[in-house]
Amino acid sequence: MTFHTSRRRALRASLAALAMAAAFPALADTWPSRPITLIVPYAAGGNVDVVARWIAPELAKRLGQPVVIDNVTGAGGVIGTEKAIRAKPDGYTLLLSVESTIVIAKMVTPATVKYNGLKDLQPVSLLGSQPLVLVGKPDLPAQNATELFAAIKKSPGKYSYATSGVGTSLHLGGELLKQRGSVSMVHIPYRAGSQIVSDLAGNQIDLAVLPLSMVMQQVQAGKIRAYGVMSDTASPAMPGVPPLAQVPAWKGADVSVWQGVFAPAGTDMAIVTRINKELGEILQTPDLQQKFNESGSTRLGLGPVEFAKFLQGEDAKFARVVSQGHIQVD
């Protein structure tokens, strides 16, 4: 290779590097210069939408641009997620979604879900989470999780547990309890969580796996019994409900429902870091603290790196449950 050829190549490489260096800082320095779209892949008024409407106004104030919520419903959150993935990675499209859509959907519906939430999206901030709870009808003889586990173990197939549907995080939570404890329970999928709570209170079904927020009032009123949260420690929202980990066979059976903000893969990390910083400060405001506490959620505010590690753990955990339980959605 001649000196001149080498020099020309080095010059071209330098010019290309300068062009990239000029483009990306400029993008980060001038962003945002127009409204930002926050896609919520679920209907307005639902739990995920509520969280979006908590954070969007505050984020808009801090960024100096409107944050417009776009409810893109369909296929259990998949359609909205796909729209976010296809968006230009320029910081003007964000996604607020949950474990079912980001991690679980591709496992239980592989024929229709073609994206990979861990690869096709950039984690921005894990906002908050709440544990699932194993609850039971008031007429069950078992007074605590230890007695309940012994009863289930003694009578395989006698007890049923309800969730909001096949392939949901609630269903996988129930399956994890079965697998960890080597017990047999019959899964009863419902279409609406509110109906599950009603049927539990009426002694129509034995057990259910539900998010903490959905059962807090009924448990406190004594209408249904809470056997424990699916966590190694009690939830700050209901410290009187013990962790199911008190049963040795159920230790490590941790499942929570969570909400996180994502950007399309390839979004400038300077923008991702800025959004994460603003969201972290928003979560510390007294108003948001109160709202999360009242909803039974724990504020987290994890950054992109920690969030990515968390997602890897979720992916591995649910993959084992789905594989061992041979769970597929028709």
Secondary structure as UniProt FT lines:
FT   HELIX           3..30
FT   STRAND          36..40
FT   TURN            44..45
FT   HELIX           47..63
FT   STRAND          67..71
FT   HELIX           75..77
FT   HELIX           78..86
FT   STRAND          93..98
FT   HELIX           100..104
FT   HELIX           105..108
FT   TURN            110..112
FT   TURN            117..119
FT   STRAND          121..136
FT   TURN            138..139
FT   HELIX           145..154
FT   TURN            156..158
FT   STRAND          160..163
FT   TURN            166..167
FT   HELIX           169..181
FT   STRAND          186..189
FT   HELIX           193..201
FT   TURN            202..203
FT   STRAND          207..211
FT   HELIX           212..220
FT   TURN            221..222
FT   STRAND          225..229
FT   TURN            236..237
FT   TURN            239..240
FT   HELIX           244..246
FT   HELIX           248..250
FT   TURN            251..252
FT   STRAND          256..264
FT   TURN            265..266
FT   HELIX           269..283
FT   HELIX           286..294
FT   TURN            295..296
FT   STRAND          298..302
FT   HELIX           304..325
//
